[in-house]
Amino acid sequence: MLRLGVYKRMVNSIFHIGEKLQRDTSISGYDYFKIIDVQKGTSITDSDIERHNSFTFTSQDMVSWLLPSRGYLKVSCHLAQVGGAAFVGGEHSTLGSNILKMFKRKKLTANGTVVEDIPDWYQHVGNVETLVNFKHQTMKTIGSHMFIEEDKEKRLGRTGLDKVIHCFIPLSLMFNLHKWHDKVFNNISFEYNFEINTNDSLIVQESATAGKIFWNGAGIELWMPKVTPSASPLAGLLSYKNEKQVVQVTYEDCEIRRQAHVGSTTGISWPIPTKAGTAIKRVFVFAKPERAAMTDEPLQYGDVGITRLSVELNGTKIPNQDYVMDFTADDWTKPYFEFLAMNDAYKEPMLNAYETSGIMDYEGFGKEPIFCIDLTGTTKQGDVAANQANTLTVNIDRTAGATNFDLFAIIYYDKSMEFDLMSGVVRSKVVEY
């Protein structure tokens, strides 16, 4: 017998014969406008990326309602020989997969207050988050325009000689505030700062002829939508500003740490400094071997002979059982399964988790392992006073393998931004216990 008390009653939509179609009339205008780099403002075509290696964009419109979460960067460049001449014949160079690797630093300021800043190694954050979060269907749309292509031959087909590359990057992929807060802003001036990596860290060189990357046009442009609300929602927004005045936005942010030039040590214990009073949500740990040749991918992670990995938070080992793996025998089941489960927990209901997982399949994880440790709900974090930092330690056992590599850890935590809707004063802080 069907127990109706277990279920919520509903009526199938086919019986709603009098239901009217809904139409959104709250937006009367939605237009993208270009924000010019404050340092240049003119064409830098044929300039080496190392000569013009920083860009700053400021949204100076304090009156309009801006929607930066729907904004994007447009990157335009081309490859050529070191002196600028086009490649010929069998001379080939291309970019490494993923245009986010071009950026060494990204910084976001709101009305003079720093909201986000990764001062170095942002290329790893962008690359890892792509491997973790992108799905196969995403690769057919945004991914193809971000030059994300594992097959080097296909990339060579796009950049074999002097072919121009046009890419776009949604701001919500680079800036966590825009990823987590898809809302309009008013009376706030956002400033975006970017620093560019070197040619050698970006190019894959397939011939003896060295290449460089040169800008086209303005090099990088920033586009952002300006939204015009219709009368009724505008009245609601103005009323909200008068009543609420101060709004707090909570979002997830991260920082990246590096243990440089790890040698032939087989037992590694790496204490990682963290922000005081911060509750750590999760940690990504990965190793980057030294690049052997210019024909190799510029950002290629590796197993570096790791056989066991665990994390200690304030003296407590997490997970309770170490990640144990054997990359020589195709056995990395536990770290890969928890990689899927943990990352899908932040994006999709578990009902759909494994069928909507990202582009990192089992074989790909074996080539570029990214160890994910979930620290949410870990009670040991609460034992630390609000003005102290957590003690986070990564423990690794490894066999003799790579003798020169860097270890990286990306640490995620919650952050908040308060802004006064009337005065425009902005305050940014980490979310404490």
Salt bridges, closest charged atoms under 4 A:
ASP37 OD2 - LYS40 NZ 3.16
ASP46 OD1 - HIS78 NE2 3.67
ASP48 OD2 - LYS212 NZ 3.06
ASP61 OD2 - LYS226 NZ 3.32
GLU116 OE1 - LYS106 NZ 2.71
ASP117 OD2 - ARG105 NH2 2.85
GLU129 OE1 - LYS179 NZ 3.68
ASP182 OD2 - ARG70 NH2 2.68
GLU195 OE2 - ARG105 NH1 3.63
GLU206 OE2 - LYS152 NZ 3.23
GLU221 OE2 - LYS34 NZ 3.87
GLU252 OE2 - LYS281 NZ 3.01
GLU252 OE2 - ARG282 NH1 2.69
ASP253 OD2 - LYS415 NZ 3.33
GLU255 OE2 - ARG257 NH2 3.50
GLU255 OE1 - LYS275 NZ 3.79
GLU297 OE2 - ARG155 NH2 2.57
ASP322 OD2 - ARG308 NH1 3.41
ASP322 OD1 - LYS317 NZ 3.07
GLU338 OE2 - LYS334 NZ 2.58
ASP344 OD1 - LYS135 NZ 3.98
GLU363 OE2 - LYS367 NZ 3.75
ASP383 OD2 - LYS380 NZ 3.87
ASP397 OD2 - ARG308 NE 3.88
ASP406 OD2 - ARG258 NH2 3.11
ASP406 OD1 - HIS261 ND1 3.89
ASP414 OD1 - LYS281 NZ 3.24
